[in-house]
Amino acid sequence: MVEAVMINWIYVILLFILGFITYYRKSLDLFGSAVMIIMGIVIIFSAGANWLLLIVLFLVMSLVATKFSKKYKMSLGEFEGRRTSKNVISNGVVACFMAAFGGYFSPFVGGFIGAIATATADTLASEIGVLDPHPRLITTLQKVDPGTNGAVSVLGTTVGIIGAAIIGIASYFLGIMPNPLMAIVVSIISGTVGCFMDSILGAVFENHGFLTNEHVNLMATIVGALVGILLL
């Protein structure tokens, strides 16, 4: 028991180091890094460090995707740059909640994976999909400019599904979900549904100023988590 607590505290120290790195590298602002650390501590002591590692995987993939083709994105005016606490909360609070109570209600394991898969699929689809010159609005299939809220593309959708699948595979190897096939099925379906929900909300509400990007991300991860719960 004492050894397990010590190991958890080692992960907390590593979490603080990760928070410093993300702030120093200008990936997150000060409050964003602080919120990430707080949510990480909650997950470590409620669900375990292996659950936290799944979120770290999402963070790494999202940061790599954001930096990918930075100059081209800047030329389009679509480079997001440093993210804030609002981004961290909107993408991670649902997963944090699912992890905190996953030990008491087992379907929340599927909700946790669904929320992370959605955040991953949506981030990769947005950051890589913007490189596709021929996106279409999800609600009308009308051709729109890259980066338009609610735009979807073959490239973005493909990368998003791959990202969701990676989350499923990782959840199996991290021991979060013991059945590898179920882990992949839950992550791909919930991640894809959540990602498309993000696009629909963006096209219908964000484009008209009714919702912000953070609202859309939060609602999409809720949908992804609910799908994950139902599948499990």
C-alpha positions as CSV (number, residue, x, y, z in Angstrom):
1,M,0.0,0.0,0.0
2,V,2.8,2.4,1.0
3,E,4.7,1.5,-2.1
4,A,1.7,2.2,-4.3
5,V,1.3,5.6,-2.7
6,M,4.9,6.4,-3.3
7,I,4.6,5.5,-6.9
8,N,1.6,7.7,-7.3
9,W,3.6,10.6,-5.8
10,I,6.4,10.0,-8.3
11,Y,3.8,10.3,-11.1
12,V,2.6,13.6,-9.5
13,I,6.2,14.9,-9.6
14,L,6.4,13.9,-13.3
15,L,3.0,15.6,-13.9
16,F,4.4,18.8,-12.5
17,I,7.4,18.5,-14.8
18,L,5.1,17.9,-17.8
19,G,3.1,21.0,-16.8
20,F,6.3,23.0,-16.7
21,I,7.3,21.7,-20.1
22,T,4.0,22.5,-21.7
23,Y,4.1,26.0,-20.3
24,Y,7.8,26.6,-21.2
25,R,7.2,25.3,-24.7
26,K,4.2,27.7,-25.0
27,S,1.8,24.8,-25.7
28,L,-0.4,25.8,-22.7
29,D,-0.6,29.0,-20.8
30,L,0.0,29.1,-17.0
31,F,-3.6,28.5,-16.0
32,G,-3.9,25.8,-18.6
33,S,-0.9,23.9,-17.3
34,A,-2.2,24.4,-13.7
35,V,-5.6,22.9,-14.6
36,M,-3.9,20.0,-16.4
37,I,-1.9,19.2,-13.3
38,I,-4.9,19.4,-11.0
39,M,-7.0,17.1,-13.2
40,G,-4.1,14.8,-13.5
41,I,-3.7,14.5,-9.7
42,V,-7.4,13.7,-9.4
43,I,-7.1,10.9,-12.0
44,I,-3.9,9.5,-10.4
45,F,-5.4,9.1,-7.0
46,S,-8.9,8.0,-8.1
47,A,-8.3,5.8,-11.0
48,G,-4.5,5.3,-11.3
49,A,-1.5,6.5,-13.3
50,N,-2.3,4.2,-16.2
51,W,-5.5,6.2,-16.8
52,L,-3.5,9.4,-16.7
53,L,-1.1,8.0,-19.3
54,L,-3.9,7.7,-21.8
55,I,-4.6,11.4,-21.4
56,V,-0.9,12.2,-21.8
57,L,-1.0,10.2,-25.0
58,F,-3.9,12.5,-26.2
59,L,-1.9,15.5,-25.2
60,V,1.2,14.5,-27.1
61,M,-0.7,13.6,-30.2
62,S,-2.6,16.9,-30.1
63,L,0.6,19.0,-29.6
64,V,2.3,17.2,-32.5
65,A,-0.7,17.7,-34.7
66,T,-0.9,21.4,-33.8
67,K,2.7,22.0,-34.6
68,F,2.5,20.0,-37.9
69,S,2.7,22.3,-41.0
70,K,2.8,25.3,-38.7
71,K,3.8,27.8,-41.4
72,Y,1.1,26.7,-43.8
73,K,-1.5,27.0,-41.0
74,M,-0.3,30.4,-40.1
75,S,-0.6,31.5,-43.8
76,L,-4.3,30.3,-43.6
77,G,-4.8,32.0,-40.2
78,E,-5.6,28.7,-38.7
79,F,-2.7,28.1,-36.3
80,E,-4.1,28.0,-32.8
81,G,-0.8,28.3,-30.9
82,R,-0.8,28.4,-27.1
83,R,-4.0,26.8,-25.6
84,T,-5.6,28.1,-22.4
85,S,-7.4,26.6,-19.4
86,K,-10.6,26.7,-21.3
87,N,-9.2,24.3,-23.9
88,V,-8.0,22.0,-21.2
89,I,-11.3,22.0,-19.3
90,S,-13.5,21.6,-22.4
91,N,-11.4,18.6,-23.7
92,G,-10.6,17.0,-20.4
93,V,-13.2,17.6,-17.7
94,V,-15.5,14.8,-18.9
95,A,-12.7,12.3,-19.0
96,C,-11.6,13.4,-15.5
97,F,-15.1,12.9,-14.2
98,M,-15.3,9.5,-15.8
99,A,-12.0,8.5,-14.3
100,A,-12.9,9.7,-10.9
101,F,-16.0,7.5,-10.7
102,G,-14.9,4.7,-13.0
103,G,-14.0,2.5,-10.1
104,Y,-17.5,2.7,-8.7
105,F,-19.5,2.4,-12.0
106,S,-17.7,0.2,-14.5
107,P,-19.5,1.6,-17.7
108,F,-17.7,4.9,-16.9
109,V,-14.6,3.1,-18.2
110,G,-16.2,3.2,-21.6
111,G,-17.2,6.8,-21.0
112,F,-13.6,7.7,-20.2
113,I,-12.3,6.1,-23.3
114,G,-15.1,7.6,-25.4
115,A,-14.3,11.1,-24.1
116,I,-10.6,10.8,-24.8
117,A,-11.2,9.2,-28.2
118,T,-13.5,12.1,-29.1
119,A,-11.0,14.7,-28.0
120,T,-8.3,13.0,-29.9
121,A,-10.3,12.4,-33.1
122,D,-11.6,16.0,-33.1
123,T,-8.2,17.6,-32.5
124,L,-6.4,15.5,-35.1
125,A,-9.3,16.0,-37.6
126,S,-9.1,19.7,-37.1
127,E,-5.3,20.2,-37.1
128,I,-4.5,17.8,-39.9
129,G,-7.8,18.1,-41.8
130,V,-7.2,21.8,-42.3
131,L,-4.5,20.8,-44.8
132,D,-7.1,19.3,-47.1
133,P,-7.9,22.0,-49.7
134,H,-11.4,20.7,-50.4
135,P,-13.5,20.4,-47.2
136,R,-17.2,20.4,-47.1
137,L,-19.7,21.7,-44.6
138,I,-21.1,18.6,-42.8
139,T,-24.7,19.9,-42.8
140,T,-25.0,20.9,-46.5
141,L,-21.9,19.3,-48.1
142,Q,-21.2,22.7,-49.6
143,K,-17.6,23.4,-50.4
144,V,-16.1,25.7,-47.8
145,D,-12.7,27.2,-46.9
146,P,-10.3,25.1,-44.8
147,G,-10.8,25.8,-41.1
148,T,-14.5,26.6,-41.4
149,N,-16.4,25.5,-38.3
150,G,-18.3,22.3,-39.2
151,A,-16.1,21.5,-42.2
152,V,-15.2,17.9,-42.8
153,S,-12.8,16.2,-45.2
154,V,-11.6,12.8,-46.1
155,L,-8.1,13.6,-44.7
156,G,-9.4,14.9,-41.4
157,T,-12.0,12.1,-40.9
158,T,-9.4,9.4,-41.7
159,V,-6.8,10.9,-39.3
160,G,-9.5,11.3,-36.6
161,I,-10.5,7.7,-36.8
162,I,-6.9,6.6,-36.7
163,G,-6.3,8.7,-33.6
164,A,-9.4,7.2,-31.9
165,A,-8.1,3.7,-32.7
166,I,-4.7,4.5,-31.2
167,I,-6.5,5.5,-28.0
168,G,-8.4,2.2,-28.0
169,I,-5.2,0.2,-28.5
170,A,-3.4,2.1,-25.8
171,S,-6.3,1.6,-23.4
172,Y,-5.8,-2.1,-23.8
173,F,-2.1,-2.1,-23.3
174,L,-2.4,0.2,-20.3
175,G,-4.8,-2.3,-18.7
176,I,-7.8,0.1,-18.7
177,M,-9.9,-2.2,-20.8
178,P,-9.0,-5.9,-20.8
179,N,-10.7,-6.8,-24.1
180,P,-8.6,-5.4,-27.0
181,L,-11.4,-5.8,-29.6
182,M,-13.9,-4.1,-27.4
183,A,-11.4,-1.3,-26.6
184,I,-10.9,-0.5,-30.3
185,V,-14.6,-0.8,-31.1
186,V,-15.6,1.6,-28.2
187,S,-12.9,4.1,-29.1
188,I,-13.5,4.2,-32.8
189,I,-17.3,4.4,-32.6
190,S,-17.5,6.8,-29.7
191,G,-14.6,8.9,-31.1
192,T,-16.1,9.1,-34.5
193,V,-19.6,9.9,-33.3
194,G,-18.3,12.6,-31.0
195,C,-16.1,14.1,-33.7
196,F,-19.0,14.4,-36.1
197,M,-21.2,15.8,-33.3
198,D,-18.5,18.5,-32.9
199,S,-18.7,19.3,-36.6
200,I,-22.5,19.5,-36.5
201,L,-22.5,21.7,-33.5
202,G,-19.9,23.9,-35.1
203,A,-21.8,24.3,-38.3
204,V,-25.2,24.9,-36.7
205,F,-24.4,26.9,-33.6
206,E,-20.7,28.0,-33.5
207,N,-20.8,29.5,-37.0
208,H,-23.8,31.7,-35.9
209,G,-22.2,32.8,-32.6
210,F,-24.5,30.7,-30.3
211,L,-21.7,28.6,-29.0
212,T,-17.9,29.0,-28.6
213,N,-15.4,26.4,-29.6
214,E,-14.9,25.4,-26.0
215,H,-18.7,24.8,-25.6
216,V,-18.7,22.7,-28.7
217,N,-15.7,20.6,-27.6
218,L,-17.3,20.0,-24.2
219,M,-20.6,18.9,-25.7
220,A,-18.8,16.6,-28.2
221,T,-16.8,14.9,-25.4
222,I,-20.1,14.4,-23.4
223,V,-21.6,12.7,-26.5
224,G,-18.5,10.6,-27.0
225,A,-18.6,9.5,-23.3
226,L,-22.3,8.6,-23.5
227,V,-21.7,6.5,-26.6
228,G,-18.8,4.8,-24.8
229,I,-21.0,4.0,-21.8
230,L,-23.7,2.6,-24.0
231,L,-21.3,0.4,-25.9
232,L,-19.7,-1.0,-22.8
